[in-house]
Amino acid sequence: MASAAAPAPMLPPIRRYVRANSDLAQRMYFLRRKQVQFSTVTTFEFKVDYGGSAVPTATGPPIGLARRHWRARTTAVANVTGVVRKFDHFERIQLLKQAKYDVKDIAAFCLDAVAARAARMETRAELLEEQSRKRQHDRMMLDDDDEEEMKPPQRLRPNEPLI
């Protein structure tokens, strides 16, 4: 007599679940993360020129960059310190004088900058007014919706048909 052995029941594979705060989960996260490193930086230096798009927020003429750079330097990132420097009114005038601009031209640049600042202020005021009107309109619409929702439910009277 042939004995047919019953197959052993298949058990599901054991899965390990990783908790979010476990060390393994943190290691897996850092392994999946992509990183970029820079070793060198190239700095292009430009001479000062009149720059109409670089209107200062306060007073004085705008200064910008010449069309072409006059020097390029490549250095290691470790040796570079990032600094942003803003020039005051008188420093910008001196820079334009050193760039061989006439005093009358510098005065004209200042007047152009005043006009540009005034136009920007008007635009900013118009935008703020428009936003204020929109907020007020939205509030009014919300208040109307709230009034409709706040009406008390009407009671049915006896012997009144349901509609």
N, CA, C and O atoms as a DFTB+ gen file, in Angstrom:
652 C
 N C O
     1  1       0.826      -1.154       0.000
     2  2       0.000       0.000       0.000
     3  2       0.882       1.233       0.000
     4  3       1.797       1.396       0.807
     5  1       0.559       2.077      -0.937
     6  2       1.341       3.306      -1.041
     7  2       0.781       4.324      -0.078
     8  3      -0.419       4.590      -0.009
     9  1       1.662       4.841       0.613
    10  2       1.208       5.830       1.577
    11  2       1.402       7.219       0.974
    12  3       2.504       7.599       0.579
    13  1       0.351       7.927       0.919
    14  2       0.423       9.299       0.404
    15  2       0.552      10.228       1.591
    16  3      -0.375      10.421       2.378
    17  1       1.708      10.777       1.681
    18  2       1.929      11.704       2.787
    19  2       1.250      13.030       2.460
    20  3       1.404      13.577       1.368
    21  1       0.532      13.506       3.391
    22  2      -0.142      14.788       3.195
    23  2       0.904      15.899       3.176
    24  3       1.801      15.934       4.018
    25  1       0.780      16.805       2.205
    26  2       1.763      17.887       2.158
    27  2       1.650      18.760       3.398
    28  3       0.565      18.998       3.928
    29  1       2.799      19.221       3.834
    30  2       2.815      20.098       5.008
    31  2       2.154      21.426       4.645
    32  3       2.353      21.944       3.546
    33  1       1.384      21.961       5.553
    34  2       0.717      23.227       5.232
    35  2       1.765      24.321       4.988
    36  3       2.767      24.411       5.698
    37  1       1.506      25.157       3.959
    38  2       2.421      26.257       3.615
    39  2       2.174      27.424       4.568
    40  3       1.063      27.942       4.676
    41  1       3.190      27.800       5.220
    42  2       3.093      28.958       6.104
    43  2       3.541      30.202       5.340
    44  3       4.476      30.136       4.542
    45  1       2.887      31.318       5.577
    46  2       3.313      32.540       4.883
    47  2       4.721      32.922       5.339
    48  3       5.105      32.661       6.479
    49  1       5.479      33.541       4.442
    50  2       6.830      33.932       4.834
    51  2       6.787      34.962       5.958
    52  3       5.865      35.772       6.052
    53  1       7.773      34.908       6.776
    54  2       7.855      35.847       7.897
    55  2       8.405      37.169       7.369
    56  3       9.454      37.217       6.726
    57  1       7.691      38.206       7.649
    58  2       8.130      39.536       7.222
    59  2       8.518      40.343       8.443
    60  3       7.888      40.272       9.498
    61  1       9.550      41.090       8.266
    62  2       9.963      41.991       9.338
    63  2       9.502      43.397       8.988
    64  3       9.821      43.928       7.924
    65  1       8.777      43.963       9.869
    66  2       8.329      45.325       9.666
    67  2       9.269      46.253      10.411
    68  3       9.659      45.989      11.548
    69  1       9.618      47.324       9.763
    70  2      10.564      48.268      10.340
    71  2       9.785      49.451      10.873
    72  3       9.014      50.080      10.149
    73  1       9.984      49.739      12.109
    74  2       9.331      50.902      12.694
    75  2      10.032      52.164      12.216
    76  3      11.228      52.157      11.923
    77  1       9.269      53.243      12.143
    78  2       9.807      54.487      11.595
    79  2      10.920      55.069      12.447
    80  3      11.784      55.777      11.931
    81  1      10.913      54.785      13.727
    82  2      11.921      55.397      14.588
    83  2      13.095      54.460      14.877
    84  3      13.946      54.782      15.707
    85  1      13.154      53.324      14.217
    86  2      14.238      52.389      14.503
    87  2      15.522      52.818      13.803
    88  3      15.494      53.615      12.866
    89  1      16.631      52.288      14.261
    90  2      17.927      52.608      13.665
    91  2      17.995      52.131      12.224
    92  3      18.556      52.814      11.367
    93  1      17.428      50.962      11.952
    94  2      17.457      50.424      10.596
    95  2      16.701      51.337       9.635
    96  3      17.153      51.571       8.515
    97  1      15.552      51.852      10.069
    98  2      14.777      52.749       9.217
    99  2      15.558      54.022       8.933
   100  3      15.540      54.526       7.810
   101  1      16.238      54.540       9.937
   102  2      17.026      55.752       9.724
   103  2      18.175      55.489       8.763
   104  3      18.453      56.317       7.895
   105  1      18.853      54.343       8.904
   106  2      19.946      54.018       7.985
   107  2      19.428      53.867       6.559
   108  3      20.066      54.322       5.610
   109  1      18.267      53.225       6.412
   110  2      17.694      53.049       5.074
   111  2      17.335      54.404       4.467
   112  3      17.530      54.622       3.271
   113  1      16.816      55.306       5.285
   114  2      16.464      56.637       4.799
   115  2      17.706      57.367       4.294
   116  3      17.685      57.955       3.213
   117  1      18.779      57.333       5.068
   118  2      19.993      58.038       4.672
   119  2      20.648      57.392       3.454
   120  3      21.294      58.084       2.667
   121  1      20.493      56.085       3.286
   122  2      21.047      55.431       2.105
   123  2      20.280      55.822       0.844
   124  3      20.869      55.932      -0.231
   125  1      18.979      56.032       0.971
   126  2      18.170      56.418      -0.185
   127  2      18.337      57.881      -0.554
   128  3      18.114      58.259      -1.704
   129  1      18.722      58.700       0.398
   130  2      18.848      60.131       0.162
   131  2      19.963      60.410      -0.834
   132  3      21.027      59.795      -0.768
   133  1      19.723      61.331      -1.750
   134  2      20.741      61.691      -2.720
   135  2      21.452      62.953      -2.243
   136  3      20.843      63.838      -1.642
   137  1      22.724      63.015      -2.516
   138  2      23.504      64.168      -2.082
   139  2      24.323      64.698      -3.244
   140  3      24.749      63.948      -4.123
   141  1      24.531      65.993      -3.229
   142  2      25.370      66.647      -4.226
   143  2      26.412      67.448      -3.475
   144  3      26.101      68.125      -2.495
   145  1      27.638      67.372      -3.932
   146  2      28.706      68.156      -3.322
   147  2      29.435      68.909      -4.418
   148  3      29.626      68.397      -5.521
   149  1      29.836      70.117      -4.107
   150  2      30.607      70.926      -5.034
   151  2      32.000      71.109      -4.461
   152  3      32.171      71.344      -3.264
   153  1      32.981      71.000      -5.323
   154  2      34.357      71.137      -4.840
   155  2      34.979      72.460      -5.252
   156  3      35.841      72.982      -4.545
   157  1      34.555      73.017      -6.390
   158  2      35.126      74.284      -6.846
   159  2      34.021      75.263      -7.174
   160  3      32.875      74.879      -7.413
   161  1      34.381      76.522      -7.181
   162  2      33.458      77.583      -7.549
   163  2      34.188      78.519      -8.507
   164  3      35.362      78.836      -8.311
   165  1      33.476      78.955      -9.546
   166  2      34.038      79.904     -10.503
   167  2      33.348      81.237     -10.302
   168  3      32.121      81.319     -10.359
   169  1      34.119      82.274     -10.070
   170  2      33.596      83.616      -9.846
   171  2      33.929      84.475     -11.053
   172  3      35.091      84.590     -11.444
   173  1      32.897      85.082     -11.644
   174  2      33.092      86.002     -12.760
   175  2      32.968      87.415     -12.211
   176  3      31.981      87.739     -11.550
   177  1      33.944      88.246     -12.475
   178  2      33.935      89.622     -11.980
   179  2      33.630      90.570     -13.131
   180  3      34.204      90.467     -14.216
   181  1      32.712      91.495     -12.869
   182  2      32.287      92.478     -13.858
   183  2      32.641      93.868     -13.360
   184  3      32.702      94.107     -12.154
   185  1      32.872      94.771     -14.279
   186  2      33.059      96.168     -13.904
   187  2      31.686      96.786     -13.681
   188  3      30.672      96.265     -14.145
   189  1      31.671      97.903     -12.963
   190  2      30.421      98.595     -12.655
   191  2      29.961      99.365     -13.883
   192  3      30.765      99.956     -14.603
   193  1      28.651      99.348     -14.108
   194  2      28.055     100.094     -15.205
   195  2      26.676     100.550     -14.754
   196  3      26.195     100.147     -13.695
   197  1      26.043     101.391     -15.561
   198  2      24.684     101.828     -15.260
   199  2      23.753     100.645     -15.457
   200  3      23.782      99.989     -16.498
   201  1      22.933     100.377     -14.461
   202  2      22.004      99.249     -14.557
   203  2      20.600      99.696     -14.253
   204  3      20.245      99.868     -13.086
   205  1      19.783      99.889     -15.285
   206  2      18.426     100.387     -15.102
   207  2      17.510      99.424     -14.381
   208  3      16.542      99.855     -13.753
   209  1      17.786      98.132     -14.452
   210  2      16.895      97.165     -13.813
   211  2      17.213      96.980     -12.339
   212  3      16.431      96.368     -11.612
   213  1      18.335      97.492     -11.892
   214  2      18.761      97.324     -10.498
   215  2      18.426      98.574      -9.700
   216  3      19.317      99.206      -9.132
   217  1      17.153      98.932      -9.653
   218  2      16.740     100.153      -8.960
   219  2      16.823      99.929      -7.459
   220  3      16.211      98.996      -6.939
   221  1      17.582     100.782      -6.744
   222  2      17.680     100.616      -5.289
   223  2      16.354     100.949      -4.611
   224  3      15.560     101.734      -5.129
   225  1      16.126     100.349      -3.461
   226  2      14.860     100.582      -2.761
   227  2      14.799     101.964      -2.122
   228  3      13.709     102.497      -1.912
   229  1      15.940     102.546      -1.814
   230  2      15.950     103.870      -1.181
   231  2      16.257     104.927      -2.243
   232  3      15.520     105.057      -3.220
   233  1      17.324     105.669      -2.059
   234  2      17.649     106.763      -2.969
   235  2      18.891     106.438      -3.775
   236  3      19.603     105.473      -3.498
   237  1      19.133     107.266      -4.775
   238  2      20.371     107.157      -5.536
   239  2      20.209     106.453      -6.858
   240  3      19.156     105.895      -7.166
   241  1      21.282     106.489      -7.638
   242  2      21.240     105.887      -8.967
   243  2      21.411     104.373      -8.899
   244  3      22.052     103.855      -7.985
   245  1      20.839     103.676      -9.860
   246  2      21.063     102.231      -9.907
   247  2      22.420     101.921     -10.520
   248  3      22.856     102.595     -11.453
   249  1      23.077     100.917     -10.002
   250  2      24.307     100.450     -10.636
   251  2      24.103      98.998     -11.029
   252  3      23.368      98.252     -10.381
   253  1      24.765      98.624     -12.092
   254  2      24.638      97.259     -12.571
   255  2      25.989      96.734     -13.003
   256  3      27.030      97.241     -12.584
   257  1      25.967      95.730     -13.832
   258  2      27.186      95.078     -14.288
   259  2      27.442      95.420     -15.747
   260  3      26.508      95.621     -16.524
   261  1      28.723      95.485     -16.110
   262  2      29.091      95.681     -17.506
   263  2      28.650      94.462     -18.311
   264  3      28.329      93.418     -17.743
   265  1      28.634      94.599     -19.631
   266  2      28.152      93.507     -20.483
   267  2      29.013      92.261     -20.393
   268  3      28.489      91.149     -20.440
   269  1      30.319      92.422     -20.266
   270  2      31.231      91.276     -20.250
   271  2      32.051      91.289     -18.972
   272  3      32.370      92.347     -18.430
   273  1      32.383      90.110     -18.506
   274  2      33.220      90.019     -17.314
   275  2      34.667      90.325     -17.695
   276  3      35.073      90.137     -18.842
   277  1      35.427      90.793     -16.730
   278  2      36.820      91.117     -17.015
   279  2      37.783      90.148     -16.346
   280  3      38.981      90.153     -16.632
   281  1      37.249      89.305     -15.443
   282  2      38.103      88.313     -14.802
   283  2      37.244      87.144     -14.333
   284  3      36.106      87.318     -13.898
   285  1      37.820      85.950     -14.435
   286  2      37.165      84.745     -13.920
   287  2      38.178      84.001     -13.068
   288  3      39.321      83.793     -13.478
   289  1      37.744      83.602     -11.873
   290  2      38.632      82.870     -10.962
   291  2      37.941      81.597     -10.514
   292  3      36.743      81.596     -10.228
   293  1      38.694      80.522     -10.455
   294  2      38.182      79.250      -9.947
   295  2      38.951      78.903      -8.685
   296  3      40.180      78.843      -8.687
   297  1      38.207      78.674      -7.601
   298  2      38.828      78.339      -6.317
   299  2      38.048      77.199      -5.671
   300  3      36.955      76.843      -6.112
   301  1      38.625      76.647      -4.634
   302  2      37.957      75.583      -3.885
   303  2      36.819      76.174      -3.061
   304  3      36.913      77.303      -2.577
   305  1      35.756      75.415      -2.906
   306  2      34.594      75.892      -2.156
   307  2      34.969      76.187      -0.708
   308  3      34.428      77.116      -0.109
   309  1      35.869      75.425      -0.149
   310  2      36.259      75.628       1.248
   311  2      36.894      76.997       1.466
   312  3      36.854      77.518       2.581
   313  1      37.476      77.588       0.432
   314  2      38.160      78.877       0.563
   315  2      37.247      80.068       0.303
   316  3      37.689      81.209       0.436
   317  1      35.996      79.841      -0.061
   318  2      35.097      80.921      -0.459
   319  2      34.153      81.258       0.689
   320  3      33.545      80.371       1.289
   321  1      34.039      82.540       0.982
   322  2      33.042      83.013       1.945
   323  2      32.043      83.861       1.177
   324  3      32.424      84.819       0.506
   325  1      30.781      83.518       1.272
   326  2      29.753      84.249       0.542
   327  2      29.396      85.541       1.245
   328  3      29.040      85.537       2.423
   329  1      29.490      86.650       0.522
   330  2      29.183      87.955       1.096
   331  2      28.347      88.736       0.088
   332  3      28.694      88.810      -1.090
   333  1      27.256      89.312       0.551
   334  2      26.460      90.211      -0.269
   335  2      26.632      91.599       0.319
   336  3      26.409      91.811       1.511
   337  1      27.027      92.534      -0.515
   338  2      27.275      93.890      -0.029
   339  2      26.392      94.846      -0.796
   340  3      26.316      94.782      -2.023
   341  1      25.731      95.725      -0.086
   342  2      24.917      96.754      -0.717
   343  2      25.626      98.090      -0.565
   344  3      26.185      98.401       0.486
   345  1      25.591      98.865      -1.626
   346  2      26.240     100.175      -1.618
   347  2      25.220     101.239      -1.249
   348  3      24.059     101.158      -1.651
   349  1      25.648     102.234      -0.485
   350  2      24.737     103.332      -0.183
   351  2      24.742     104.324      -1.350
   352  3      25.461     104.145      -2.333
   353  1      23.927     105.366      -1.220
   354  2      23.712     106.371      -2.267
   355  2      25.033     106.959      -2.767
   356  3      25.286     106.997      -3.972
   357  1      25.861     107.411      -1.846
   358  2      27.103     108.091      -2.235
   359  2      28.116     107.122      -2.837
   360  3      28.854     107.492      -3.750
   361  1      28.161     105.903      -2.345
   362  2      29.073     104.908      -2.920
   363  2      28.690     104.589      -4.366
   364  3      29.564     104.414      -5.216
   365  1      27.386     104.513      -4.647
   366  2      26.953     104.252      -6.024
   367  2      27.335     105.401      -6.942
   368  3      27.759     105.175      -8.076
   369  1      27.191     106.627      -6.466
   370  2      27.594     107.786      -7.278
   371  2      29.092     107.737      -7.549
   372  3      29.523     107.974      -8.677
   373  1      29.886     107.432      -6.532
   374  2      31.342     107.345      -6.713
   375  2      31.708     106.246      -7.709
   376  3      32.589     106.440      -8.546
   377  1      31.050     105.112      -7.627
   378  2      31.330     104.025      -8.563
   379  2      31.012     104.427     -10.000
   380  3      31.754     104.083     -10.920
   381  1      29.905     105.158     -10.198
   382  2      29.569     105.606     -11.548
   383  2      30.546     106.667     -12.040
   384  3      30.873     106.704     -13.226
   385  1      31.016     107.529     -11.138
   386  2      32.031     108.520     -11.536
   387  2      33.321     107.821     -11.947
   388  3      33.949     108.207     -12.933
   389  1      33.717     106.803     -11.205
   390  2      34.923     106.049     -11.549
   391  2      34.750     105.307     -12.871
   392  3      35.729     105.027     -13.563
   393  1      33.502     104.988     -13.221
   394  2      33.229     104.322     -14.494
   395  2      33.107     105.332     -15.629
   396  3      32.642     104.984     -16.714
   397  1      33.518     106.577     -15.395
   398  2      33.582     107.643     -16.404
   399  2      32.211     108.163     -16.842
   400  3      32.039     108.551     -17.997
   401  1      31.238     108.174     -15.932
   402  2      29.949     108.772     -16.244
   403  2      29.958     110.228     -15.815
   404  3      30.540     110.580     -14.789
   405  1      29.309     111.073     -16.607
   406  2      29.214     112.501     -16.327
   407  2      28.219     112.728     -15.187
   408  3      27.300     111.934     -14.989
   409  1      28.411     113.809     -14.445
   410  2      27.537     114.122     -13.310
   411  2      26.096     114.327     -13.782
   412  3      25.156     113.932     -13.092
   413  1      25.918     114.945     -14.956
   414  2      24.567     115.150     -15.490
   415  2      23.896     113.809     -15.799
   416  3      22.702     113.632     -15.557
   417  1      24.672     112.877     -16.331
   418  2      24.116     111.552     -16.611
   419  2      23.709     110.853     -15.312
   420  3      22.668     110.200     -15.245
   421  1      24.543     111.000     -14.290
   422  2      24.233     110.379     -12.998
   423  2      22.955     110.977     -12.416
   424  3      22.135     110.258     -11.845
   425  1      22.784     112.315     -12.562
   426  2      21.559     112.962     -12.087
   427  2      20.347     112.434     -12.853
   428  3      19.291     112.210     -12.262
   429  1      20.495     112.236     -14.163
   430  2      19.393     111.682     -14.962
   431  2      19.075     110.254     -14.514
   432  3      17.910     109.860     -14.461
   433  1      20.115     109.484     -14.192
   434  2      19.897     108.121     -13.693
   435  2      19.094     108.155     -12.398
   436  3      18.205     107.331     -12.183
   437  1      19.422     109.129     -11.531
   438  2      18.704     109.257     -10.252
   439  2      17.229     109.567     -10.493
   440  3      16.359     108.996      -9.836
   441  1      16.942     110.481     -11.443
   442  2      15.550     110.822     -11.744
   443  2      14.800     109.615     -12.313
   444  3      13.639     109.386     -11.974
   445  1      15.460     108.851     -13.169
   446  2      14.832     107.632     -13.695
   447  2      14.521     106.651     -12.566
   448  3      13.469     106.012     -12.555
   449  1      15.448     106.542     -11.621
   450  2      15.246     105.621     -10.497
   451  2      14.082     106.079      -9.624
   452  3      13.312     105.255      -9.130
   453  1      13.949     107.403      -9.431
   454  2      12.830     107.935      -8.647
   455  2      11.512     107.581      -9.336
   456  3      10.559     107.160      -8.680
   457  1      11.458     107.750     -10.656
   458  2      10.236     107.423     -11.400
   459  2       9.926     105.929     -11.306
   460  3       8.766     105.549     -11.148
   461  1      10.938     105.092     -11.402
   462  2      10.721     103.641     -11.306
   463  2      10.220     103.260      -9.921
   464  3       9.315     102.435      -9.794
   465  1      10.804     103.861      -8.869
   466  2      10.344     103.564      -7.504
   467  2       8.904     104.010      -7.307
   468  3       8.118     103.308      -6.670
   469  1       8.543     105.195      -7.857
   470  2       7.170     105.688      -7.720
   471  2       6.191     104.744      -8.425
   472  3       5.120     104.450      -7.895
   473  1       6.560     104.272      -9.618
   474  2       5.685     103.344     -10.342
   475  2       5.530     102.037      -9.571
   476  3       4.437     101.471      -9.522
   477  1       6.600     101.563      -8.977
   478  2       6.521     100.325      -8.188
   479  2       5.642     100.513      -6.959
   480  3       4.886      99.615      -6.589
   481  1       5.741     101.686      -6.323
   482  2       4.898     101.952      -5.149
   483  2       3.425     101.995      -5.546
   484  3       2.574     101.466      -4.830
   485  1       3.116     102.628      -6.694
   486  2       1.729     102.675      -7.160
   487  2       1.198     101.268      -7.433
   488  3       0.080     100.925      -7.048
   489  1       2.014     100.470      -8.097
   490  2       1.600      99.098      -8.401
   491  2       1.366      98.313      -7.122
   492  3       0.386      97.576      -7.010
   493  1       2.267      98.470      -6.155
   494  2       2.120      97.770      -4.877
   495  2       0.836      98.207      -4.176
   496  3       0.119      97.376      -3.618
   497  1       0.540      99.522      -4.202
   498  2      -0.680     100.024      -3.565
   499  2      -1.920      99.469      -4.265
   500  3      -2.893      99.104      -3.604
   501  1      -1.891      99.403      -5.607
   502  2      -3.026      98.846      -6.344
   503  2      -3.240      97.375      -5.995
   504  3      -4.375      96.937      -5.809
   505  1      -2.163      96.627      -5.910
   506  2      -2.282      95.208      -5.562
   507  2      -2.842      95.020      -4.156
   508  3      -3.696      94.162      -3.932
   509  1      -2.358      95.825      -3.209
   510  2      -2.862      95.723      -1.838
   511  2      -4.344      96.077      -1.770
   512  3      -5.111      95.429      -1.058
   513  1      -4.745      97.111      -2.515
   514  2      -6.152      97.509      -2.524
   515  2      -7.019      96.402      -3.131
   516  3      -8.105      96.110      -2.631
   517  1      -6.531      95.796      -4.207
   518  2      -7.272      94.707      -4.844
   519  2      -7.401      93.506      -3.907
   520  3      -8.464      92.890      -3.831
   521  1      -6.330      93.175      -3.198
   522  2      -6.388      92.068      -2.242
   523  2      -7.359      92.377      -1.114
   524  3      -8.095      91.501      -0.661
   525  1      -7.357      93.626      -0.661
   526  2      -8.262      94.025       0.414
   527  2      -9.719      93.904      -0.042
   528  3     -10.570      93.400       0.691
   529  1      -9.996      94.374      -1.268
   530  2     -11.354      94.260      -1.798
   531  2     -11.779      92.798      -1.917
   532  3     -12.915      92.448      -1.596
   533  1     -10.869      91.956      -2.375
   534  2     -11.192      90.534      -2.534
   535  2     -11.477      89.894      -1.181
   536  3     -12.424      89.118      -1.049
   537  1     -10.653      90.219      -0.161
   538  2     -10.887      89.672       1.178
   539  2     -12.235      90.125       1.719
   540  3     -12.972      89.334       2.307
   541  1     -12.557      91.412       1.517
   542  2     -13.825      91.940       2.001
   543  2     -14.991      91.239       1.292
   544  3     -15.992      90.899       1.924
   545  1     -14.857      91.027      -0.009
   546  2     -15.902      90.330      -0.765
   547  2     -16.068      88.899      -0.263
   548  3     -17.191      88.419      -0.104
   549  1     -14.952      88.221      -0.016
   550  2     -15.007      86.843       0.488
   551  2     -15.673      86.788       1.860
   552  3     -16.451      85.876       2.140
   553  1     -15.365      87.769       2.718
   554  2     -15.998      87.812       4.046
   555  2     -17.505      87.997       3.921
   556  3     -18.280      87.352       4.627
   557  1     -17.913      88.890       3.008
   558  2     -19.345      89.124       2.817
   559  2     -20.034      87.853       2.332
   560  3     -21.137      87.532       2.775
   561  1     -19.385      87.134       1.426
   562  2     -19.969      85.892       0.923
   563  2     -20.073      84.858       2.040
   564  3     -21.067      84.137       2.121
   565  1     -19.064      84.777       2.899
   566  2     -19.108      83.842       4.023
   567  2     -20.202      84.224       5.004
   568  3     -20.897      83.355       5.530
   569  1     -20.359      85.529       5.256
   570  2     -21.404      85.980       6.169
   571  2     -22.781      85.624       5.621
   572  3     -23.656      85.212       6.382
   573  1     -22.990      85.777       4.308
   574  2     -24.273      85.420       3.703
   575  2     -24.535      83.927       3.853
   576  3     -25.658      83.524       4.157
   577  1     -23.516      83.106       3.643
   578  2     -23.673      81.659       3.791
   579  2     -24.008      81.302       5.232
   580  3     -24.842      80.431       5.480
   581  1     -23.359      81.974       6.189
   582  2     -23.608      81.691       7.599
   583  2     -25.036      82.040       7.982
   584  3     -25.661      81.315       8.756
   585  1     -25.571      83.152       7.446
   586  2     -26.934      83.548       7.777
   587  2     -27.930      82.510       7.275
   588  3     -28.908      82.201       7.956
   589  1     -27.678      81.971       6.077
   590  2     -28.593      80.961       5.548
   591  2     -28.553      79.701       6.394
   592  3     -29.589      79.079       6.628
   593  1     -27.387      79.321       6.851
   594  2     -27.253      78.115       7.657
   595  2     -27.797      78.307       9.068
   596  3     -28.154      77.325       9.719
   597  1     -27.871      79.534       9.555
   598  2     -28.256      79.794      10.932
   599  2     -29.772      79.895      11.111
   600  3     -30.232      80.052      12.242
   601  1     -30.565      79.812      10.039
   602  2     -32.012      79.919      10.182
   603  2     -32.517      78.737      10.996
   604  3     -32.120      77.598      10.750
   605  1     -33.392      79.001      11.968
   606  2     -33.901      77.897      12.786
   607  2     -34.807      76.993      11.945
   608  3     -35.518      77.471      11.061
   609  1     -34.779      75.706      12.221
   610  2     -35.647      74.796      11.453
   611  2     -37.110      75.061      11.793
   612  3     -37.450      75.357      12.939
   613  1     -37.955      74.952      10.795
   614  2     -39.381      75.193      11.019
   615  2     -40.036      73.915      11.522
   616  3     -39.735      72.816      11.058
   617  1     -40.939      74.088      12.481
   618  2     -41.657      72.940      13.036
   619  2     -42.837      72.595      12.153
   620  3     -43.480      73.457      11.555
   621  1     -43.091      71.329      12.096
   622  2     -44.285      70.891      11.390
   623  2     -45.471      70.966      12.340
   624  3     -45.377      70.585      13.507
   625  1     -46.569      71.455      11.830
   626  2     -47.780      71.525      12.637
   627  2     -48.562      70.229      12.446
   628  3     -48.486      69.585      11.400
   629  1     -49.295      69.874      13.454
   630  2     -50.112      68.664      13.273
   631  2     -51.100      68.875      12.131
   632  3     -51.591      69.984      11.922
   633  1     -51.376      67.846      11.423
   634  2     -52.303      67.836      10.290
   635  2     -51.768      68.606       9.083
   636  3     -52.526      68.883       8.153
   637  1     -50.473      68.959       9.077
   638  2     -49.896      69.652       7.919
   639  2     -49.246      68.598       7.029
   640  3     -48.477      67.772       7.520
   641  1     -49.542      68.611       5.722
   642  2     -48.977      67.577       4.843
   643  2     -47.467      67.776       4.666
   644  3     -46.968      68.901       4.667
   645  1     -46.763      66.670       4.518
   646  2     -45.326      66.727       4.266
   647  2     -45.091      67.040       2.799
   648  3     -45.757      66.473       1.933
   649  1     -44.204      67.885       2.523
   650  2     -43.909      68.250       1.134
   651  2     -42.616      67.625       0.713
   652  3     -42.184      67.807      -0.425
